[in-house]
Amino acid sequence: MTTAIPLTLHLLVLIGLYELAAGIAGFTGRIDWRAMMEEFERSPSLAFVTGFVVFVIGGVMIMNHHHWTDLLAIIVSAIAWIALVEGLLIMIAARPLLIFFRPVVVNQRMISLFAATFGIVLIILGLTGRADPIAI
């Protein structure tokens, strides 16, 4: 696929590596999604700091990559906005958000498989994509 912005390809690979690592960590038992959510519920400070970090990452991505010019750029920009909003929600309403997502993390293997697969897809898109500002 072709994108107008070279940064798009780099961000796809980085986001993909993050997702792949999360998936592998879930499969190997390095992290336990349910236990992690319970820890967030017990520690409002941890939830707030995590929300702040996610918010900052989303915000920095938006400041550097707010492009809606092609499919690859849209994917990266959408992920950035999702991170920003998720970070804000974790900071201001962590408990309702955790309650909402609790059914999603019940199946550790399924959520890990989704994360790893999504990560692989993003990595492939980033590594096989082509940046050509003139073609778009």
C-alpha atoms as one frame of an Amber mdcrd trajectory, in Angstrom:
protein
   0.000   0.000   0.000   1.086   3.557  -0.617   1.034   6.435   1.827   2.011
  10.059   1.417   3.871  10.262   4.726   6.996   8.180   5.491   6.342   8.570
   9.231   3.161   6.529   8.767   5.166   3.416   7.914   7.458   3.821  10.918
   4.538   4.322  13.289   2.756   1.265  11.897   5.807  -0.862  12.700   6.187
   0.619  16.203   2.496   0.222  17.068   2.586  -3.267  15.592   5.581  -4.230
  17.735   3.752  -2.984  20.823   0.643  -5.012  19.963   2.695  -8.113  19.115
   4.580  -7.837  22.412   1.287  -7.513  24.319  -0.073 -10.580  22.544   3.027
 -12.662  23.214   3.107 -11.535  26.853  -0.518 -12.641  27.226   0.138 -16.038
  25.627   3.230 -16.738  27.724   1.615 -15.628  30.967   4.018 -12.710  31.334
   0.920 -10.587  31.880  -2.533 -11.583  33.039  -5.180  -9.236  31.647  -7.683
  -9.918  34.449  -5.103  -9.468  37.202  -3.925  -6.265  35.559  -7.471  -4.871
  35.573  -7.903  -5.834  39.221  -4.652  -4.042  40.028  -5.948  -0.898  38.301
  -9.114  -1.102  40.426  -7.046  -1.392  43.630  -4.702   1.449  42.699  -6.331
   4.649  41.431  -2.866   6.220  41.275  -1.600   3.498  38.934  -4.686   3.884
  36.766  -4.251   7.671  36.636  -0.549   7.506  35.761  -1.224   4.869  33.117
  -4.009   7.003  31.676  -1.676  10.002  31.615   1.027   8.055  29.754  -1.492
   6.752  27.204  -2.890  10.288  26.803   0.587  11.737  26.219   1.506   9.049
  23.689  -1.742   9.648  21.803  -1.253  13.411  21.957   2.324  13.267  20.680
   1.263  10.984  17.855  -1.541  13.390  16.911   0.808  16.377  16.989   3.199
  14.597  14.640   0.815  12.531  12.566  -2.664  13.953  12.070  -3.176  12.896
   8.471  -6.282  11.454   6.859  -4.893  11.235   3.320  -4.807   7.470   2.712
  -5.763   4.208   4.424  -2.440   3.688   6.200  -2.361   7.261   7.486  -5.978
   6.940   8.617  -5.131   3.783  10.596  -2.274   5.528  12.418  -4.246   8.722
  13.052  -7.251   6.756  14.330  -5.055   4.751  16.711  -3.554   8.021  17.982
  -6.996   9.518  18.662  -8.166   6.295  20.319  -5.104   6.374  22.609  -5.705
  10.021  23.500  -9.379   9.446  24.352  -8.617   6.181  26.176  -5.991   7.951
  28.276  -8.434  10.701  29.232 -11.113   8.160  30.108  -8.715   6.150  32.255
  -7.740   9.320  34.129 -11.301  10.546  34.776 -13.405   7.368  34.835 -11.202
   4.304  35.222 -13.695   2.186  37.179 -16.593   2.372  34.658 -14.131   1.767
  31.827 -12.734  -1.302  33.584 -16.242  -2.628  34.225 -17.066  -2.139  30.538
 -13.946  -4.014  29.366 -13.988  -6.799  31.976 -15.977  -9.173  29.688 -13.448
  -8.583  26.900 -10.459  -9.803  28.916 -12.160 -12.895  30.319 -10.575 -14.973
  27.562  -6.832 -14.327  27.946  -5.894 -16.422  24.912  -8.408 -14.755  22.613
  -7.428 -11.194  23.508  -3.753 -12.141  23.220  -4.345 -13.735  19.821  -6.161
 -10.608  18.637  -3.355  -8.317  19.868  -0.620 -10.454  18.285  -2.479 -10.773
  14.987  -3.236  -7.056  14.848   0.412  -6.342  15.613   1.641  -8.634  12.838
  -0.732  -7.009  10.352   0.481  -3.520  11.288   4.136  -4.584  11.073   3.586
  -6.109   7.629   1.765  -2.980   6.443   4.584  -0.806   7.750   7.382  -2.901
   6.272   5.784  -3.528   2.892   4.192  -0.115   2.456   5.621   2.575   0.243
   5.827   6.284   0.969   5.176   8.404  -2.114   3.821  11.912  -1.484   3.270
  12.507  -5.195   1.143   9.409  -5.863  -1.511  10.266  -3.282
